[in-house]
């Protein structure tokens, strides 16, 4: 089974998405974006407790219009894991959204 790290997207193409992620994380959790380094522990930097973690899930769902799968999201440790999770979920939801909208014959 592939891990999130093994499925890393091309980071150069992902910079606008990463900037968006860092922006809403900074606003929501009042953390300077300079502290959001790819290898930093997301829970420590954002000082997440269990309620903040729920807030993080809600913020992700609201900003990226997909439901967070707890069994996948629990594996997110670093900011890089978080970026990879968001980007891979965005890429994987596009075809199914097109089918639901009647744009693609499935």
Order of alpha helices (4+ residues) and beta strands (2+ residues): alpha-alpha-alpha-alpha-alpha
